[in-house]
């Protein structure tokens, strides 16, 4: 296949060994690149039962198959690993310029194992690959680290780094790629466990594409599909939070105060004009400094916002994304965008997952208000919902693992609830250990199934099922009823397989409605020379997801791990237009039965031998396949 090198850098930090291997085209035909290729490499490189933070546990970085080609919004690079948060398959994806540099340096992936005896960073300049000393960088935050490296090496190097939370092995820490975060599931802890502070890559080579002229035509065609559309205009004006008011008022699934509410009524009522100050229609025009696009993006939703006055003057952060408006806003009962921005900045610099950190702090606030956490437990903070000043101090404690509160909350809500006990699990929001994103699934029942069965835990992006649930349609799906638990199996399977294709190609999910799969075939052929059809791509997505599920099954996960938080199955939504809805345990089990059946998995949620053979996982079928 063209557009690939097949070359993967293998790093052993224990022995200081560096080598490259070339993979056959078959890997790319079956797994594409990005997440798909990373999943295949992870499955092959790690043995069952390995501790995620052990020297034998790999950290794998793969740009998507189309990354670096110039195709618009083909920007995403995958980080794949065994998650310390879930002890299962870990994946985190961001719009990383480092992925483009990897392609131009001649590499489709980096596999890092071992552990250095001192802080180091990985240096890559075309064929030159070195492990370099990073003693002076250890202790710096994730953004400062990359600024220092760029001053030393030059701005033409693209970088990634962990912050001090990753150094201290927080299970909710991620990796920062020039202020694009691969945040979820604990990749920062895996990187920190190896004493690997950063990565710097410079590539100057040309990539050999199958048909350069056809690629230019595809780029022009794709640009026409994007530029000037309403989607592009809204993304550029308001970012990913553009539908904040709609999700609150018309759908009623915006979680507030640790999911005790599902519409932020206080925020809308606080102002004479009835507008919430978390709404980007309010804050984006006021605070935006400039847009911050991912690689090859011509409809950038990212932006730098700057606070120039007041208590948090000097705060400058890339954001604030829709998920952060929830986790560091509504989830904490905070409607002051300046506080949310400050919390966002703390997380980004420390290298904390803003979703997990916010949901964990929201749990602590509820525990405090219920009297399960004392003021002494909270290091003297009045940890009530809406107390922005206390939230900022608390987040600093979490980021640095300081005080009683920092120790308790440092590894996410599941560990915190296990430590505290006292029935605090009843309001601990997690699946498989991962905290959920900004959609109250009690009012989106297909989404409830999606976060229950997701290989990553309570993940909104594994299947992207919020899209059909919120709008009633998606690609070939129509008449989706968000409040019904019937006929969800095919919907969720379709989303899971579809999104595996996007994450393996490196396409931005915010472009999916402009391309689906049908509209990308010309670009894929121009890059690779392979005439993929829609069915071929969906089969690849299905193969990748079955392999990821098999990874989890090999680690002992099964149906018992496809659960929902107690609050979702027992406490109905208390306010807003979705009031009264919840997902009963019976509904969940019915949806799981339906999903497993559509998947061709056993009743216990394990891929069957027949299904694995069907998707081309022949060796795995013999070794791991579950009989019907």
C-alpha positions in Angstrom: 0.0 0.0 0.0 1.1 3.5 -0.8 1.0 6.3 1.8 2.6 4.1 4.3 6.2 3.1 5.1 5.3 0.0 7.2 8.1 1.1 9.5 7.6 1.0 13.2 10.2 2.3 15.7 10.6 -0.1 18.7 12.2 1.5 21.8 13.4 -0.4 24.9 14.1 2.2 27.5 15.5 -0.4 30.0 18.2 -1.5 27.7 18.4 1.7 25.6 17.8 -0.3 22.5 16.3 1.3 19.3 15.3 -0.6 16.2 12.8 -0.4 13.4 10.8 -3.1 11.8 8.8 -3.1 8.6 5.2 -4.5 8.7 3.6 -6.1 5.7 0.8 -4.4 3.7 -1.6 -6.9 5.2 -1.5 -5.1 8.5 -2.7 -1.9 6.9 -5.3 -3.7 4.7 -6.8 -5.3 7.8 -6.3 -2.6 10.4 -5.8 0.6 8.3 -3.6 2.7 10.8 -4.2 4.8 13.9 -6.2 3.0 16.5 -6.6 -0.2 14.4 -2.9 -0.7 13.8 -2.3 0.2 17.5 -4.8 -2.3 18.7 -3.1 -5.1 16.7 0.3 -4.1 17.9 -0.9 -3.9 21.6 -2.6 -7.3 21.4 0.6 -8.9 20.0 3.1 -7.0 22.3 1.6 -7.6 25.7 1.0 -10.8 27.6 -2.1 -11.5 29.6 -2.0 -10.1 33.2 0.8 -7.6 32.8 0.5 -4.7 35.1 -0.2 -1.5 33.0 2.6 0.3 34.7 5.1 -2.5 34.3 8.2 -2.3 32.1 6.6 -5.0 29.9 3.6 -2.8 29.2 3.9 -0.9 25.9 2.9 2.6 24.9 2.0 2.7 21.2 1.6 5.8 19.1 0.2 5.6 15.6 -1.0 8.4 13.3 -4.1 7.6 11.3 -3.8 6.2 7.8 -4.7 9.5 6.1 -2.7 11.8 8.5 -0.2 14.0 6.7 -1.8 13.6 3.3 -3.3 17.1 3.3 -6.8 15.7 3.2 -8.8 18.2 5.4 -9.6 17.1 9.0 -7.5 13.9 8.6 -5.6 14.9 11.8 -5.9 12.3 14.5 -3.1 10.3 16.1 -3.9 7.4 18.4 -2.2 6.4 21.7 -2.9 2.8 22.6 -2.0 1.0 25.9 -3.3 -1.1 28.7 -5.1 1.3 30.9 -4.1 1.6 34.6 -7.5 3.1 35.2 -9.6 0.1 33.9 -7.0 -2.6 33.7 -8.3 -3.1 30.2 -7.9 -1.8 26.6 -6.8 1.9 26.6 -7.1 4.3 23.8 -6.7 8.1 23.6 -6.8 10.2 20.4 -6.0 13.8 19.6 -5.2 16.1 16.7 -1.5 15.8 17.1 1.0 17.6 14.8 3.5 15.0 16.1 1.6 12.4 14.1 2.2 14.4 10.9 5.9 14.7 11.7 6.1 10.9 12.3 4.7 10.3 8.8 7.2 12.7 7.3 10.1 11.1 9.2 9.1 7.8 7.6 7.3 6.1 10.5 3.8 4.7 11.0 4.2 4.0 14.6 6.3 4.0 17.8 6.2 1.1 20.3 7.8 2.0 23.6 8.6 -0.6 26.3 10.9 -0.7 29.3 11.8 1.8 31.9 14.7 4.3 32.0 16.6 4.7 35.3 16.5 8.4 34.8 14.1 10.9 33.1 14.5 10.9 29.3 12.8 12.1 26.2 12.7 10.5 22.7 14.3 12.4 19.9 13.4 11.6 16.3 14.8 13.5 13.3 14.1 11.5 10.1 16.4 8.4 10.4 18.0 9.7 13.6 16.4 8.3 16.7 17.9 8.8 20.2 17.0 8.6 23.8 18.1 11.8 25.5 18.4 13.1 29.0 15.4 14.9 30.4 16.5 15.5 34.1 16.0 19.3 33.6 12.5 18.8 32.3 11.2 16.5 35.1 8.8 18.4 37.3 7.9 20.9 34.6 4.3 21.1 33.5 3.2 19.5 30.2 3.1 22.8 28.2 6.3 24.3 29.7 8.1 21.1 28.8 7.2 21.4 25.1 8.0 25.1 25.1 11.5 24.4 26.5 12.1 21.6 23.9 11.1 23.8 21.0 13.5 26.5 22.2 16.3 23.9 22.4 15.5 22.0 19.2 13.6 24.5 17.0 9.9 25.2 16.3 10.0 22.7 13.4 10.0 19.9 15.9 6.6 18.6 17.0 6.2 17.5 20.5 4.3 15.6 23.2 4.8 15.6 27.0 3.4 14.6 30.3 2.9 16.9 33.2 3.6 16.3 36.9 0.4 14.3 37.4 1.8 11.8 34.9 5.2 11.8 36.6 3.4 10.8 39.8 1.5 8.1 38.0 -2.1 9.4 38.3 -4.4 6.9 36.7 -6.4 9.8 35.2 -3.3 11.5 33.6 -2.9 11.9 29.9 -0.3 13.1 27.3 -0.3 16.7 25.9 0.4 17.1 22.2 1.0 20.9 21.8 -2.2 21.6 23.8 -4.2 18.8 22.2 -4.7 16.2 24.9 -4.7 12.4 24.6 -6.3 12.5 28.0 -8.5 9.5 28.7 -7.7 6.2 30.5 -4.3 7.0 32.0 -1.8 7.1 29.1 0.2 9.8 31.1 0.8 7.3 33.9 2.0 4.6 31.4 4.4 7.2 29.9 5.5 8.4 33.4 6.1 4.8 34.6 8.8 4.6 31.9 10.4 7.8 33.1 9.7 9.1 29.6 8.9 12.9 29.9 8.5 13.9 26.3 8.8 13.0 22.6 10.1 15.4 19.9 9.8 14.5 16.2 11.0 16.3 13.0 10.3 14.8 9.6 11.5 16.3 6.3 10.8 13.4 3.9 8.1 13.2 1.2 5.5 10.6 1.6 4.9 8.3 -1.4 1.2 8.4 -2.2 -0.5 6.2 -4.8 -1.7 9.0 -7.0 -0.6 12.5 -6.2 -2.8 14.1 -8.8 -5.9 12.3 -7.6 -5.0 13.2 -4.1 -4.9 16.9 -5.0 -8.4 16.5 -6.6 -9.7 14.7 -3.5 -8.3 17.5 -1.3 -10.1 20.1 -3.4 -13.4 18.1 -3.4 -13.2 17.6 0.4 -12.6 21.3 0.9 -15.7 22.1 -1.0 -17.7 19.8 1.3 -16.5 21.7 4.3 -15.8 25.3 3.6 -18.8 27.6 4.1 -21.1 25.0 5.5 -23.2 25.7 8.6 -21.2 23.1 10.5 -17.9 24.8 9.7 -19.3 28.3 10.6 -20.6 27.1 13.9 -17.5 25.2 14.8 -15.3 28.2 14.1 -17.5 30.6 15.9 -18.4 28.6 19.1 -16.5 25.4 19.1 -17.8 22.0 20.3 -20.1 23.5 22.9 -22.3 25.2 20.3 -25.3 23.1 21.2 -25.0 23.6 25.0 -28.3 25.4 25.4 -30.1 22.9 23.2 -28.8 19.9 25.1 -29.9 21.6 28.4 -33.3 23.0 27.5 -34.7 20.9 24.7 -33.2 17.5 25.4 -32.5 17.7 29.2 -29.4 15.5 29.3 -26.7 17.9 30.5 -25.5 16.5 33.8 -25.2 18.9 36.7 -24.0 18.5 40.3 -22.7 15.0 39.9 -25.8 14.0 37.8 -28.2 15.1 40.5 -29.8 17.3 37.8 -29.8 17.1 34.1 -30.4 20.7 33.2 -28.4 23.6 34.7 -31.5 25.6 35.7 -29.6 27.8 38.2 -27.3 29.0 35.5 -30.0 30.0 33.1 -32.0 31.7 35.9 -29.0 33.6 37.2 -29.1 36.2 34.4 -31.8 38.6 33.3 -31.5 37.5 29.7 -31.9 33.9 30.6 -28.6 32.9 29.1 -26.1 30.7 30.9 -22.6 32.0 31.1 -21.3 28.5 30.3 -22.8 28.9 26.8 -20.1 29.7 24.2 -22.6 32.1 22.6 -21.8 34.2 25.7 -18.1 33.6 26.3 -16.5 32.8 23.0 -16.9 36.3 21.5 -15.7 37.8 24.8 -12.6 35.7 25.6 -11.4 34.1 22.3 -7.9 35.2 21.4 -7.4 33.1 18.2 -8.4 29.7 16.7 -6.3 26.7 17.2 -6.7 24.1 14.4 -5.7 20.5 14.4 -3.4 19.5 11.5 -5.1 20.0 8.1 -8.3 21.4 9.6 -10.2 24.0 7.7 -13.0 24.4 10.2 -11.2 24.7 13.5 -13.4 24.3 16.6 -10.4 24.8 19.0 -9.5 28.2 20.3 -7.4 30.0 22.8 -9.3 32.0 25.4 -7.7 34.5 27.6 -8.9 36.1 30.9 -7.5 39.6 31.2 -9.1 40.9 34.4 -10.2 39.7 37.8 -9.2 36.9 40.1 -8.0 34.6 37.3 -6.4 37.3 35.1 -3.6 35.8 33.0 -5.3 32.4 32.5 -4.8 31.3 28.9 -6.1 27.9 27.8 -6.9 26.0 24.7 -10.6 25.3 25.0 -13.1 25.4 26.6 -14.6 22.2 24.9 -18.2 21.0 25.5 -17.0 18.2 27.7 -15.2 20.6 29.9 -18.2 22.9 30.2 -19.8 19.9 31.9 -17.0 18.3 33.9 -15.4 21.5 35.1 -18.6 23.5 35.0 -22.1 22.0 35.4 -20.8 18.8 37.1 -19.4 21.0 39.9 -22.4 23.4 40.0 -20.1 26.2 38.6 -21.5 28.5 35.9 -18.6 31.0 36.0 -16.7 30.4 32.7 -13.6 32.1 34.2 -13.5 29.5 37.0 -14.0 26.7 34.5 -11.2 28.1 32.3 -8.9 28.2 35.2 -9.7 24.6 36.2 -9.2 23.6 32.5 -5.7 25.3 32.6 -4.7 23.5 35.8 -5.7 20.1 34.2 -3.9 20.8 30.9 -0.7 21.9 32.6 -0.7 19.1 35.1 -1.6 16.6 32.4 -4.9 15.5 34.0 -7.9 14.3 32.1 -10.3 17.2 32.5 -13.4 14.9 32.3 -12.2 12.3 34.9 -10.8 15.0 37.2 -14.0 17.0 37.1 -16.3 14.0 37.6 -14.1 12.8 40.5 -14.2 16.3 42.2 -18.0 16.4 41.6 -18.3 13.1 43.5 -16.3 14.6 46.4 -18.5 17.6 46.5 -21.6 15.4 46.8 -19.9 13.3 49.5 -19.0 16.6 51.3 -22.6 17.8 51.2 -23.9 14.5 52.4 -21.5 14.5 55.3 -19.5 11.6 54.1 -16.4 13.8 53.7 -15.6 16.1 56.6 -14.0 19.5 56.2 -10.8 18.0 57.6 -11.0 15.3 54.9 -11.3 18.2 52.4 -8.2 20.0 53.8 -10.3 22.7 55.3 -12.1 23.5 52.0 -15.8 24.3 52.0 -16.3 21.8 49.2 -19.9 22.7 48.3 -21.2 22.6 44.7 -20.8 26.0 43.1 -17.8 27.1 45.3 -15.4 28.0 42.5 -12.6 29.1 44.7 -12.6 25.8 46.6 -12.8 23.9 43.3 -9.6 25.6 42.0 -7.7 24.9 45.2 -9.0 21.3 45.2 -7.9 20.7 41.6 -4.4 21.9 42.4 -4.3 19.4 45.3 -5.5 16.6 43.0 -3.0 17.5 40.2 -0.1 17.4 42.7 -1.4 14.6 44.9 -1.2 16.8 48.0 -3.2 16.8 51.2 -6.0 14.3 52.2 -8.1 15.4 49.2 -5.3 15.0 46.6 -4.5 11.5 47.9 -8.1 10.5 47.8 -9.0 11.8 44.4 -5.7 11.3 42.5 -6.7 8.1 40.7 -10.2 8.8 39.8 -13.7 8.2 41.2 -13.7 4.4 41.4 -10.6 4.2 43.7 -11.9 7.2 45.7 -15.2 5.5 46.4 -13.5 2.3 47.3 -11.4 4.2 49.8 -14.2 6.2 51.3 -16.9 3.5 51.4 -20.1 4.5 53.2 -22.3 3.8 50.2 -20.4 6.5 48.2 -20.4 4.1 45.3 -24.1 4.9 44.8 -23.1 8.3 43.3 -19.7 7.3 41.9 -20.1 7.7 38.1 -17.9 5.3 36.3 -17.9 2.2 34.0 -14.9 -0.1 34.2 -13.2 2.7 36.1 -13.6 5.4 33.5 -15.7 8.4 34.3 -18.5 9.4 31.8 -18.7 12.4 29.6 -21.4 15.1 29.2 -24.5 13.2 28.3 -26.9 11.9 30.9 -27.6 8.5 29.5 -30.8 8.1 31.5 -32.3 10.2 28.7 -30.3 8.6 25.9 -30.8 4.9 26.3 -28.8 3.8 23.3 -25.9 5.9 24.8 -26.4 4.0 28.0 -25.8 0.7 26.2 -22.8 2.2 24.4 -21.0 3.3 27.6 -21.8 0.0 29.3 -20.3 -2.2 26.6 -17.5 0.1 25.5 -14.1 -1.5 25.7 -12.7 1.7 27.2 -15.4 2.2 29.9 -17.8 5.1 30.1 -16.7 6.5 26.8 -18.9 8.7 24.6 -16.6 8.4 21.6 -16.3 4.7 21.2 -19.6 4.6 19.3 -20.5 8.3 19.1 -24.0 7.2 19.9 -25.0 10.6 21.3 -25.4 11.7 17.7 -28.3 9.4 16.7 -29.8 9.6 20.1 -29.9 13.4 20.2 -31.0 13.9 16.6 -32.9 10.7 15.8 -30.7 9.8 12.8 -27.2 9.0 11.8 -25.8 7.9 8.5 -28.1 4.9 7.6 -30.0 5.0 10.9 -33.3 6.7 11.2 -36.2 7.0 13.6 -34.0 6.6 16.7 -36.0 6.9 19.9 -33.7 8.1 22.6 -36.2 7.2 25.4 -36.7 3.6 24.3 -34.5 0.7 25.1 -35.7 -1.4 22.2 -33.7 -2.1 19.1 -30.5 -0.6 20.3 -28.1 -3.4 19.5 -27.7 -2.7 15.8 -27.5 1.1 16.4 -24.7 0.8 18.8 -22.8 -1.9 16.8 -23.0 0.3 13.8 -21.6 3.3 15.7 -18.8 1.3 17.3 -17.6 -0.1 13.9 -18.0 3.2 12.1 -16.0 5.1 14.7 -13.2 2.5 14.6 -12.8 3.3 10.9 -12.6 7.1 11.6 -10.1 6.6 14.4 -8.0 4.3 12.2 -8.0 6.6 9.2 -7.3 9.5 11.5 -10.4 11.5 10.6 -12.0 14.0 12.9 -15.4 12.8 14.1 -16.7 16.3 13.8 -16.6 15.8 10.0 -18.5 12.6 9.9 -21.8 14.1 8.8 -20.0 15.8 5.9 -18.4 12.6 4.6 -19.8 9.5 6.3 -17.7 6.7 4.7 -19.0 7.0 1.1 -17.5 10.5 0.7 -14.0 9.4 1.7 -13.4 6.6 -0.8 -11.7 8.8 -3.4 -9.2 10.2 -0.9 -8.4 6.8 0.6 -7.7 5.3 -2.9 -5.5 8.3 -3.8 -3.4 7.8 -0.7 -3.2 4.0 -0.7 -4.0 2.8 -4.2 -6.5 0.4 -2.7 -10.1 0.5 -3.9 -11.8 0.1 -0.5 -15.5 0.0 -0.5 -17.8 1.0 2.4 -18.4 -2.6 3.3 -14.6 -3.2 3.3 -14.1 -0.3 5.7 -17.0 -1.4 8.0 -15.6 -4.9 8.1 -12.2 -3.5 9.1 -14.0 -1.5 11.9 -15.8 -4.6 13.0 -12.5 -6.6 13.0 -10.7 -3.9 15.1 -13.5 -3.8 17.7 -13.6 -7.6 18.0 -9.9 -7.6 18.6 -10.2 -4.9 21.3 -13.0 -6.8 23.0 -10.9 -10.0 22.8 -8.1 -8.0 24.5 -10.4 -7.3 27.4 -11.7 -10.9 27.5 -8.1 -12.1 27.7 -7.7 -9.9 30.8 -10.8 -11.5 32.4 -13.5 -8.9 31.5 -16.9 -10.1 30.4 -20.6 -9.3 30.8 -20.1 -8.6 34.5 -18.0 -5.5 33.5 -20.7 -4.1 31.1 -22.5 -2.3 33.9 -23.9 1.2 34.4 -23.5 3.5 37.5 -25.9 2.9 40.3 -27.3 6.4 39.8 -28.2 5.7 36.2 -30.1 2.5 37.1 -31.8 3.7 40.3 -32.2 7.5 40.4 -34.6 9.0 37.8 -33.7 12.3 36.2 -34.9 15.0 38.6 -35.5 18.0 36.4 -35.9 19.3 32.8 -37.7 17.8 29.8 -36.3 14.3 30.4 -37.5 14.3 34.0 -38.4 10.8 35.4 -36.3 8.8 33.0 -33.7 6.2 34.0 -32.3 2.9 32.7 -33.5 0.0 34.8 -31.2 -3.0 35.3 -33.7 -5.1 33.3 -33.5 -2.6 30.4 -29.7 -2.8 30.5 -29.6 -6.6 30.4 -32.1 -6.6 27.5 -30.0 -4.2 25.5 -26.8 -6.2 26.2 -28.5 -9.4 25.0 -29.5 -7.7 21.9 -26.1 -6.1 21.3 -24.2 -9.4 21.9 -26.6 -11.2 19.5 -26.0 -8.6 16.7 -22.3 -8.8 17.4 -22.1 -12.6 17.2 -20.8 -12.8 20.7 -21.7 -15.3 23.4 -24.3 -14.6 26.1 -21.3 -13.7 28.3 -20.2 -11.0 25.9 -17.2 -12.9 24.5 -16.5 -13.0 20.7 -17.3 -16.4 19.4 -15.0 -18.6 17.3 -17.5 -18.3 14.4 -17.5 -14.5 14.6 -13.8 -14.2 14.8 -13.4 -16.4 11.8 -15.9 -14.2 9.9 -14.0 -11.0 10.5 -10.6 -12.6 9.6 -9.2 -13.1 13.1 -8.3 -16.7 12.3 -5.5 -17.3 14.8 -7.4 -15.6 17.6 -10.5 -17.7 16.8 -8.7 -20.9 17.6 -7.0 -19.6 20.7 -9.6 -17.4 22.3 -13.0 -17.8 20.6 -16.0 -18.6 22.8 -18.3 -21.4 21.7 -22.0 -20.4 21.4 
